Amino acid sequence: MDMPAMLSHPLVIVGYAVFLWWFSTGLILYLNRRPRWTFKWSLAGGTLLFAGALLGLDWSAEATTPAALFCSFSCGLIAWGWQELTFYLGYLTGPRKHRCAPGCSGWRHFGHALQISKYHEISIVVTGVVIAAITWGSPNQLALLTFMLVMVMHQSARINVFLGVRNVSEDWVAPHMDFLKSFLRVRPMNPFFPVSQVVAGAAEYWLVTEAMAAPAGSATAISYTFLAAMLGLAMIEHWFLVLPLPLAGLWNCFHRSESPERPASKARDVRHEYAEKNPLAPYPEPCRAGCKDAGLLPRIAPDSPGRTS
């Protein structure tokens, strides 16, 4: 089987879409949980990749070969990934960066939710316009369609989470984005969920039908297969929000909790301060409970050597 024929196979297309979705989501979650001093480097790397995706769009928009369609799909998903990265790293969020007061609800609470992501939403619109401008009048529109599909399903997921779902995955919210937790409502179901799934299911049926009706290996078949795969994944994500299943477990290999400040660092600070005030005196042994000088020297708990209080 030659390369174009292999890339045209539905299983290859779906497998590639699933992998790219899984890997890009996990990578963003991983970078979001790293120490904050790494954020600028993550943003720089992500922005370079985003710029490369825009260049890739300029090349692939004029071609409808399987390779060009794979490139176009990848570039559209990378463009979306940059939106998610800048939001969860805290660079493009909104003017509101604190929790809602207890009891805040209704339209007022919804307005606060919009304020935490205002700049993020503007960035999504601007990026969509840029992709549309790059691919305007070109035969390959897969990148723009991919970006728009993911955008719509992302907004649907956010509305569902705001209205209330069973699994909100609070553990994945990094400390610097803690204010998001006041907009995560836990409840078995909300009225919008079945509506969103009926609409998405109808769209999925149409995409699959169009992909099967198109000539095998054609640009139309490949494009519809990619879109059907992404919509199917988005629907699965939606169902994981309400079913008692651990969706976050799919990315456990990317999970990294932020390292708390090491207790030993406090001890080093105390020693450094003592050395500055007493340059010729050796640092005394820390007092333990019951020491007569316990109020004068840093005390270390018996079960935690090296920890000061």
C-alpha positions in Angstrom: 0.0 0.0 0.0 1.5 3.4 -1.0 1.5 6.4 1.2 -1.5 8.3 -0.3 -3.6 5.1 -0.1 -2.6 4.5 3.5 -3.4 8.1 4.6 -6.8 7.8 2.9 -7.8 4.7 5.0 -10.6 5.6 7.5 -8.8 3.7 10.3 -5.6 5.7 9.8 -7.5 8.9 9.8 -9.5 8.2 12.9 -6.5 6.8 14.7 -4.5 9.9 13.9 -7.3 12.2 15.1 -7.7 10.2 18.4 -3.9 10.3 19.0 -3.5 14.0 18.3 -6.6 14.8 20.5 -5.3 12.7 23.3 -1.6 13.8 23.1 -2.3 17.6 22.7 -4.8 17.5 25.6 -2.4 15.7 27.9 0.5 18.0 27.0 -1.5 21.1 27.8 -2.6 19.6 31.1 1.0 18.6 31.9 2.4 22.1 31.1 -0.3 23.7 33.1 0.8 21.7 36.2 4.4 22.5 36.0 6.1 25.2 38.2 5.1 28.8 37.2 8.6 29.8 36.2 8.3 27.3 33.3 5.1 29.0 31.9 7.0 31.6 29.8 9.0 28.8 28.1 5.8 26.8 27.5 4.1 29.9 26.0 7.2 30.6 23.8 7.3 27.1 22.5 3.5 27.0 22.0 3.6 30.3 20.1 6.3 29.1 17.8 4.3 26.0 17.1 1.2 28.1 16.5 3.1 30.3 14.1 4.3 27.2 12.3 0.7 26.0 12.0 -0.3 29.2 10.3 2.6 28.8 7.8 1.5 25.2 7.3 -2.1 26.4 6.6 -0.7 28.7 3.9 0.9 25.7 2.2 -1.8 23.1 2.6 -4.8 25.4 1.8 -4.1 25.1 -2.0 -3.8 21.3 -2.1 -6.3 18.5 -1.5 -3.9 15.6 -1.4 -4.0 13.3 1.7 -0.8 14.7 3.0 -2.1 18.3 2.7 -5.4 17.3 4.4 -3.5 15.7 7.3 -1.4 18.9 7.6 -4.4 21.1 7.4 -6.2 19.1 10.2 -3.1 19.2 12.4 -2.7 22.9 11.9 -6.3 23.6 12.8 -6.0 21.5 16.0 -2.7 23.2 16.9 -4.3 26.6 16.5 -7.0 25.5 18.9 -4.4 24.1 21.3 -2.7 27.5 21.5 -6.0 29.0 22.7 -6.2 26.4 25.5 -2.6 26.8 26.4 -2.7 30.6 26.8 -5.9 30.3 28.9 -4.9 27.6 31.3 -1.4 29.1 31.8 -3.2 32.3 32.8 -2.0 34.6 30.0 -5.2 35.1 28.1 -8.1 34.8 30.6 -10.2 37.8 31.5 -10.4 40.8 33.8 -11.8 38.8 36.6 -9.3 36.6 38.5 -11.1 35.8 41.7 -13.8 33.5 42.9 -17.5 34.3 43.1 -18.9 35.1 46.5 -20.9 32.3 48.1 -24.5 32.5 47.0 -23.8 34.2 43.7 -26.1 32.7 41.0 -28.3 33.3 38.0 -27.3 35.8 35.3 -25.0 37.6 37.7 -23.0 34.5 38.1 -23.0 33.9 34.3 -21.7 37.4 33.8 -18.9 36.7 36.2 -18.1 33.5 34.2 -17.8 35.5 31.0 -15.5 37.9 32.7 -13.0 35.2 33.6 -12.6 34.2 29.9 -13.2 37.5 28.0 -9.8 37.8 26.5 -9.7 34.1 25.7 -13.0 34.3 23.8 -11.7 37.3 21.8 -8.5 35.4 21.0 -10.6 32.5 19.7 -12.6 34.8 17.4 -9.5 36.6 16.1 -7.7 33.3 15.4 -10.7 32.0 13.5 -10.8 35.1 11.4 -7.0 34.7 10.7 -7.5 31.1 9.6 -10.4 32.1 7.4 -8.3 34.8 5.8 -5.4 32.5 5.1 -7.7 29.8 3.6 -10.1 32.1 1.9 -11.1 30.8 -1.6 -8.9 27.8 -1.3 -10.1 24.2 -2.0 -8.8 22.9 1.4 -11.0 24.3 4.2 -10.4 21.5 6.7 -8.4 23.6 9.1 -11.1 26.2 9.4 -13.8 23.6 9.8 -11.8 21.7 12.4 -11.2 24.9 14.4 -14.9 25.9 14.2 -16.1 22.4 15.2 -13.8 22.2 18.2 -14.8 25.8 19.2 -18.5 25.0 19.1 -18.1 21.7 21.1 -15.8 23.4 23.6 -18.4 26.1 24.3 -21.0 23.4 24.7 -18.9 21.6 27.2 -18.3 24.9 29.1 -22.0 25.6 29.3 -22.7 22.1 30.6 -20.0 22.4 33.2 -21.4 25.8 34.3 -24.9 24.5 34.6 -23.7 21.4 36.4 -22.4 17.9 35.6 -21.2 14.9 37.7 -17.5 15.1 36.8 -15.9 18.5 36.8 -12.3 17.3 37.2 -11.3 19.9 39.9 -8.1 18.0 40.4 -6.9 19.2 37.0 -7.4 22.9 37.9 -3.9 24.3 38.8 -3.5 26.5 41.8 -3.0 29.7 39.8 -6.4 29.1 38.2 -8.2 28.3 41.4 -10.8 30.9 40.8 -12.3 28.6 38.1 -13.5 26.2 40.7 -16.3 28.6 41.8 -17.8 28.2 38.3 -17.8 24.4 38.4 -21.2 23.0 39.5 -21.6 19.4 40.5 -25.0 17.8 39.8 -26.1 14.6 38.0 -27.5 16.3 34.9 -28.6 19.7 33.5 -31.4 20.5 31.0 -28.9 21.7 28.3 -27.0 18.4 28.2 -29.5 16.2 26.3 -30.2 19.1 23.9 -26.5 19.5 23.1 -26.1 15.8 22.5 -29.1 15.5 20.3 -27.8 18.3 18.1 -24.3 16.8 18.1 -25.6 13.4 17.3 -27.5 14.6 14.3 -24.4 16.4 13.1 -22.3 13.3 13.6 -24.8 11.2 11.6 -24.6 13.7 8.8 -20.8 13.7 8.7 -20.5 10.0 8.8 -23.1 9.7 6.0 -21.3 12.2 3.8 -18.0 10.5 4.4 -19.4 7.1 3.4 -21.1 8.6 0.3 -18.0 10.3 -1.0 -15.6 8.4 -3.3 -13.1 6.4 -1.3 -9.8 8.2 -0.8 -11.2 11.5 -2.1 -10.5 14.8 -0.3 -14.2 15.0 0.6 -14.2 11.5 2.2 -11.0 12.3 4.2 -12.2 15.7 5.4 -15.6 14.4 6.5 -13.9 11.5 8.3 -11.6 13.8 10.2 -14.5 16.0 11.2 -16.7 13.0 12.2 -13.8 11.6 14.3 -13.4 15.0 16.2 -17.1 15.4 16.8 -17.3 11.8 18.0 -14.5 12.5 20.5 -16.1 15.7 21.6 -19.4 13.8 22.3 -17.5 11.2 24.3 -16.0 14.0 26.3 -19.5 15.3 27.0 -20.7 11.9 28.2 -17.7 11.5 30.5 -19.0 14.7 32.2 -22.2 13.0 33.4 -21.3 9.3 33.6 -19.6 7.9 36.7 -16.4 7.2 34.7 -13.0 8.8 35.3 -12.2 10.6 32.1 -9.2 12.2 33.7 -7.7 8.7 33.9 -6.9 8.9 30.2 -4.2 11.4 30.9 -2.8 10.1 34.2 0.6 9.6 32.6 0.7 13.4 32.0 -0.5 14.3 35.6 2.0 16.3 37.6 1.1 18.1 40.8 2.9 21.3 41.5 5.7 20.7 43.9 5.1 22.5 47.2 7.9 24.6 48.7 10.4 22.2 50.2 10.5 22.5 54.0 14.3 22.3 54.0 14.4 25.6 52.1 13.0 27.3 55.2 15.7 25.8 57.3 18.4 27.1 54.9 16.8 30.6 55.1 17.0 30.5 58.9 20.6 29.4 58.8 21.5 32.1 56.3 19.9 34.8 58.4 21.7 33.5 61.5 25.0 33.6 59.7 24.5 37.2 58.7 23.8 38.3 62.2 26.5 36.1 63.8 29.3 35.7 61.3 31.8 34.2 63.8 29.4 31.9 65.7 28.5 28.4 64.6 24.9 27.7 63.9 23.5 26.1 67.1 21.6 22.8 67.0 17.9 23.4 66.7 15.9 23.0 69.9 13.3 20.4 70.2 10.2 20.4 72.3 11.1 21.0 76.0 14.3 22.8 75.3 14.8 25.8 77.6 15.8 28.0 74.6 12.9 26.8 72.5 11.6 30.3 72.1 14.9 31.7 70.8 16.0 29.2 68.2 14.1 27.5 65.3 12.3 24.4 66.6 12.3 21.1 64.7 9.5 18.6 65.2 10.9 15.2 66.3 9.2 13.4 63.5 10.3 15.8 60.7 14.0 16.5 60.8 15.0 19.6 58.9 11.5 21.3 59.2 11.3 24.6 60.9 8.3 26.3 62.4 
